[in-house]
Amino acid sequence: MSVNRRTFLKRATATAVAFGAARLAPATTTQALPAHADLVPLLIETERDRLLERLVGRIRNGLDFPTLLGRRVAAAAKRRAPHRRL
């Protein structure tokens, strides 16, 4: 299923509201948190079947939602294919 930018932003906003991200600290950059520097490659390279299990492990080890959301956006930006010309 192909997701466009508008759909992604709607879902990300709904998720952020559901988890109360507005009350949490903003996501930090990769340089500020080297413990989670490998999260973007993990999101890009891990198969869908195993990704949830690995993310749950990271969350149990202290990964917070704003950091996860920030890394997810970074991974989506890296994987983004150029727009097709119509």
N, C-alpha and C positions, 0 to 999 in steps of 0.2 A: 504494500500500500504506500503510495507516495503522499508525503505530507508537505504542503506548501508553508511558507513563512507565516502567513496569517493564522493557519490552523495551529501551527506550533506555538505561536505566541498566545493564542486563546487557551490552549491546554496548559501551557506553562503558568499563565496567570491564574487559571482555575486551581491548579495544583498548589501554587504559592498561597492563595487565599485559603485553601482547605487546610494547609499545614500552619497557617498563621505566620508566614514568613515575614510579614510586615513588622511583626514585633521582634524578630530576631536580628542579630547583627548582620551587616551586609557580607556577602561572600568575599573572601580574601583572594589575593592573587596567588599564582603558583609559586612565585619566588618567596612569598611570605610564609608559605606552608610546604616545605619540602617533603614532609611526610606523605602528602597527597599528590605529589608531582606526577606520579605514574598513573593517576586516575584517568586522565584523558586517553592515553593509549589503551588502558583497560576497557574503557567504554567503546572505543573504536574497534578493537581487535577481538574482544571476547564474543563467543557465539551467544545468541539470545538465550539458549537453553541454560547456560551456565552463568549468565550475567547477574541475574537476580540473587542467586546464591552468594556470589562474590560481593555484591553490594551490601547484602545483609550482614555479611561478616565485617565489612568496613564500617558500617553504621554501629555495630556492636562494639567495635574497637575505637569509637569516638568520632567518626565522620559526621559532621553536622549537615543539616539540610541546605543552608545557604551555600556551603562549599560544594556539595554535590550538585546543586542546581547550576552554580557557576561553571563547574567542570563539564556538565552536560551541554551547556550552551557553547562552551569552547570546542567540545568534541563535534557538535553539530556544525559549527562554523568550519572546522577542518575538513569534514566530510562533504560539505556542500559542493554540489556539482554546478558548473556555470549554467546560467539560464539558456534555454534553447531559444533560438530565434524562430518566431512564428511566421 
